[in-house]
Amino acid sequence: MTDRSTARAAKVQLAARLADDPGVTGVGLARQDADYVLRVDLTEASAGARVPGQVDGVAVVTRVIGSVRTLPAT
């Protein structure tokens, strides 16, 4: 079982590792059953090949969300 503090520490490592990857739009925590996992949001499915399956024993899941853009101020 992965607790929140372990997942947070792994998130810091993964975010640093993927910071310059243009196919990654975000790295966060998510719940999966009773565990915490790292969730990586991607612009395209092919970017998932560069994402590890786990970091320090914490599972990593990916989700393709597409490009993220800033909305104009209203």
Sequence and secondary structure as in RCSB ss.txt:
>XXXX:A:sequence
MTDRSTARAAKVQLAARLADDPGVTGVGLARQDADYVLRVDLTEASAGARVPGQVDGVAVVTRVIGSVRTLPAT
>XXXX:A:secstr
   HHHHHHHHHHHHHHHTT TTEEEEEEEEETTEEEEEEEESSGGGGGGS SEETTEEEEEEE          
